[in-house]
Amino acid sequence: MTDRKNVPLVTFRTRVRDESIGGPNPYRWENKTSDDYFGGKRVILFSLPGAFTPTCSTFQLPDFEKLYDQFLELRIDAIYCVSVNDAFVMNAWGKSLGLQKIELIPDGSGEFTRKMGMLVAKDNLGFGMRSWRYAALIDDGVVEQWFEEEGFCDNCETDPYGVSSPQNVLDKLKAAA
């Protein structure tokens, strides 16, 4: 990405734990906007095809979690993972992986992903519309650095992974620092 661009303004439908609700499902709906996540912060955002999928669950998300503190040393305030999945799926996925540091952003309708220009068809895998794999350094809502996997297309026969890996992103940020 050569041109800096603003992150699109969208509203995400999230579910947050609220003990005052009680019962077996103490969660309530909470709308969060792009400004809530990206305004006034320097963050890493990464996107992947789907919760509970092999590369995403085995490497990309867990490795960002493991390397989180190294990103903080480079003045990163937060790391977010966005996926075209609903809040229920994203919460269950985070819980299954025991996440403590990475915050998951549900893009259930794919609106954010579409406005980022990263929405692709994955009908060949039975997924429907999903995100192409990418990562970005975002400073106060402006994309400063972009890490997009090669081969962007609908129904890609492969699942490229490397450019948006936490190891690559971290190496590029360290080199720039």
One Martini backbone bead per residue (centre of mass of N, CA, C, O) as a GRO file, in nm:
protein
  177
    1MET     BB    1   0.093   0.039   0.027
    2THR     BB    2   0.114   0.384  -0.059
    3ASP     BB    3  -0.147   0.492   0.049
    4ARG     BB    4  -0.297   0.662   0.280
    5LYS     BB    5  -0.563   0.550   0.501
    6ASN     BB    6  -0.863   0.537   0.628
    7VAL     BB    7  -1.055   0.400   0.840
    8PRO     BB    8  -1.352   0.282   0.842
    9LEU     BB    9  -1.675   0.373   0.940
   10VAL     BB   10  -1.803   0.154   1.188
   11THR     BB   11  -2.029  -0.085   1.335
   12PHE     BB   12  -1.992  -0.305   1.602
   13ARG     BB   13  -2.122  -0.616   1.715
   14THR     BB   14  -2.101  -0.685   2.052
   15ARG     BB   15  -1.996  -0.899   2.328
   16VAL     BB   16  -2.028  -0.849   2.683
   17ARG     BB   17  -1.944  -0.889   2.993
   18ASP     BB   18  -2.220  -0.908   3.254
   19GLU     BB   19  -2.282  -0.983   3.581
   20SER     BB   20  -2.568  -0.839   3.622
   21ILE     BB   21  -2.730  -1.056   3.458
   22GLY     BB   22  -2.660  -1.337   3.484
   23GLY     BB   23  -2.635  -1.652   3.449
   24PRO     BB   24  -2.510  -1.847   3.172
   25ASN     BB   25  -2.529  -1.551   2.988
   26PRO     BB   26  -2.335  -1.270   3.075
   27TYR     BB   27  -2.437  -1.090   2.811
   28ARG     BB   28  -2.403  -0.795   2.606
   29TRP     BB   29  -2.472  -0.556   2.398
   30GLU     BB   30  -2.216  -0.371   2.196
   31ASN     BB   31  -2.136  -0.083   2.048
   32LYS     BB   32  -1.862  -0.039   1.816
   33THR     BB   33  -1.625   0.163   1.676
   34SER     BB   34  -1.362   0.255   1.501
   35ASP     BB   35  -1.285   0.476   1.708
   36ASP     BB   36  -1.264   0.290   1.954
   37TYR     BB   37  -1.018   0.124   1.830
   38PHE     BB   38  -0.838   0.369   1.654
   39GLY     BB   39  -0.856   0.612   1.828
   40GLY     BB   40  -0.562   0.737   1.964
   41LYS     BB   41  -0.400   0.486   1.836
   42ARG     BB   42  -0.148   0.224   1.820
   43VAL     BB   43  -0.205  -0.043   1.591
   44ILE     BB   44  -0.279  -0.382   1.532
   45LEU     BB   45  -0.418  -0.528   1.238
   46PHE     BB   46  -0.584  -0.840   1.176
   47SER     BB   47  -0.678  -1.065   0.908
   48LEU     BB   48  -0.907  -1.343   0.850
   49PRO     BB   49  -1.112  -1.593   0.729
   50GLY     BB   50  -1.146  -1.766   1.022
   51ALA     BB   51  -1.273  -1.907   1.271
   52PHE     BB   52  -1.134  -2.224   1.341
   53THR     BB   53  -0.908  -2.221   1.148
   54PRO     BB   54  -0.605  -2.348   1.100
   55THR     BB   55  -0.403  -2.107   1.063
   56CYS     BB   56  -0.546  -1.912   1.260
   57SER     BB   57  -0.538  -2.118   1.521
   58THR     BB   58  -0.225  -2.219   1.505
   59PHE     BB   59  -0.071  -1.933   1.429
   60GLN     BB   60  -0.159  -1.633   1.406
   61LEU     BB   61  -0.305  -1.577   1.676
   62PRO     BB   62  -0.110  -1.716   1.880
   63ASP     BB   63   0.145  -1.548   1.789
   64PHE     BB   64   0.041  -1.272   1.866
   65GLU     BB   65   0.008  -1.341   2.163
   66LYS     BB   66   0.312  -1.418   2.219
   67LEU     BB   67   0.423  -1.121   2.086
   68TYR     BB   68   0.287  -0.878   2.226
   69ASP     BB   69   0.518  -0.749   2.406
   70GLN     BB   70   0.697  -0.673   2.161
   71PHE     BB   71   0.498  -0.466   2.047
   72LEU     BB   72   0.487  -0.276   2.293
   73GLU     BB   73   0.794  -0.189   2.262
   74LEU     BB   74   0.679  -0.038   1.975
   75ARG     BB   75   0.423   0.139   2.053
   76ILE     BB   76   0.186  -0.058   2.101
   77ASP     BB   77  -0.147  -0.062   2.230
   78ALA     BB   78  -0.277  -0.281   2.023
   79ILE     BB   79  -0.440  -0.596   1.926
   80TYR     BB   80  -0.630  -0.689   1.635
   81CYS     BB   81  -0.893  -0.916   1.536
   82VAL     BB   82  -1.050  -0.964   1.222
   83SER     BB   83  -1.374  -1.111   1.129
   84VAL     BB   84  -1.618  -1.284   0.936
   85ASN     BB   85  -1.781  -1.286   1.230
   86ASP     BB   86  -1.954  -1.328   1.496
   87ALA     BB   87  -1.961  -1.270   1.833
   88PHE     BB   88  -2.002  -1.563   1.923
   89VAL     BB   89  -1.766  -1.687   1.769
   90MET     BB   90  -1.538  -1.505   1.870
   91ASN     BB   91  -1.571  -1.570   2.171
   92ALA     BB   92  -1.533  -1.878   2.148
   93TRP     BB   93  -1.253  -1.868   2.023
   94GLY     BB   94  -1.104  -1.712   2.245
   95LYS     BB   95  -1.169  -1.917   2.467
   96SER     BB   96  -1.039  -2.173   2.330
   97LEU     BB   97  -0.741  -2.011   2.332
   98GLY     BB   98  -0.695  -1.823   2.587
   99LEU     BB   99  -0.721  -1.528   2.561
  100GLN     BB  100  -0.558  -1.206   2.691
  101LYS     BB  101  -0.462  -0.975   2.457
  102ILE     BB  102  -0.628  -1.019   2.219
  103GLU     BB  103  -0.866  -0.853   2.021
  104LEU     BB  104  -1.186  -0.922   1.907
  105ILE     BB  105  -1.349  -0.854   1.587
  106PRO     BB  106  -1.671  -0.841   1.475
  107ASP     BB  107  -1.767  -0.894   1.111
  108GLY     BB  108  -2.050  -1.025   1.030
  109SER     BB  109  -2.119  -0.855   0.748
  110GLY     BB  110  -1.841  -0.725   0.620
  111GLU     BB  111  -1.817  -0.413   0.611
  112PHE     BB  112  -1.526  -0.350   0.686
  113THR     BB  113  -1.391  -0.537   0.480
  114ARG     BB  114  -1.513  -0.405   0.231
  115LYS     BB  115  -1.402  -0.108   0.295
  116MET     BB  116  -1.098  -0.226   0.281
  117GLY     BB  117  -1.090  -0.430   0.021
  118MET     BB  118  -1.105  -0.761   0.151
  119LEU     BB  119  -1.342  -0.896   0.011
  120VAL     BB  120  -1.405  -1.250  -0.039
  121ALA     BB  121  -1.460  -1.534  -0.203
  122LYS     BB  122  -1.520  -1.883  -0.043
  123ASP     BB  123  -1.699  -2.107  -0.191
  124ASN     BB  124  -1.487  -2.341  -0.235
  125LEU     BB  125  -1.513  -2.379   0.106
  126GLY     BB  126  -1.802  -2.280   0.224
  127PHE     BB  127  -1.785  -1.961   0.337
  128GLY     BB  128  -1.809  -1.733   0.151
  129MET     BB  129  -1.770  -1.430   0.275
  130ARG     BB  130  -1.437  -1.295   0.325
  131SER     BB  131  -1.120  -1.245   0.432
  132TRP     BB  132  -0.836  -1.135   0.358
  133ARG     BB  133  -0.509  -1.163   0.433
  134TYR     BB  134  -0.400  -0.922   0.688
  135ALA     BB  135  -0.206  -0.629   0.787
  136ALA     BB  136  -0.182  -0.339   1.022
  137LEU     BB  137  -0.072  -0.014   1.075
  138ILE     BB  138  -0.242   0.199   1.314
  139ASP     BB  139  -0.275   0.562   1.335
  140ASP     BB  140  -0.538   0.720   1.427
  141GLY     BB  141  -0.700   0.573   1.170
  142VAL     BB  142  -0.424   0.529   1.005
  143VAL     BB  143  -0.267   0.377   0.754
  144GLU     BB  144   0.087   0.304   0.757
  145GLN     BB  145   0.090  -0.017   0.725
  146TRP     BB  146   0.109  -0.298   0.485
  147PHE     BB  147   0.000  -0.665   0.495
  148GLU     BB  148  -0.036  -0.853   0.205
  149GLU     BB  149  -0.131  -1.114   0.059
  150GLU     BB  150  -0.090  -1.296  -0.202
  151GLY     BB  151  -0.348  -1.340  -0.453
  152PHE     BB  152  -0.588  -1.170  -0.470
  153CYS     BB  153  -0.904  -1.354  -0.461
  154ASP     BB  154  -1.143  -1.538  -0.562
  155ASN     BB  155  -1.131  -1.862  -0.489
  156CYS     BB  156  -0.873  -1.949  -0.371
  157GLU     BB  157  -0.663  -2.235  -0.373
  158THR     BB  158  -0.511  -2.082  -0.153
  159ASP     BB  159  -0.334  -1.988   0.175
  160PRO     BB  160  -0.170  -1.734   0.222
  161TYR     BB  161   0.132  -1.720   0.445
  162GLY     BB  162   0.352  -1.436   0.592
  163VAL     BB  163   0.317  -1.128   0.562
  164SER     BB  164   0.091  -1.140   0.818
  165SER     BB  165   0.276  -1.227   1.015
  166PRO     BB  166   0.402  -1.153   1.318
  167GLN     BB  167   0.699  -1.184   1.246
  168ASN     BB  168   0.702  -0.990   1.002
  169VAL     BB  169   0.584  -0.740   1.133
  170LEU     BB  170   0.794  -0.716   1.357
  171ASP     BB  171   1.045  -0.692   1.177
  172LYS     BB  172   0.953  -0.431   1.030
  173LEU     BB  173   0.925  -0.254   1.284
  174LYS     BB  174   1.216  -0.285   1.384
  175ALA     BB  175   1.355  -0.171   1.128
  176ALA     BB  176   1.205   0.116   1.156
  177ALA     BB  177   1.307   0.189   1.466
   0.00000   0.00000   0.00000
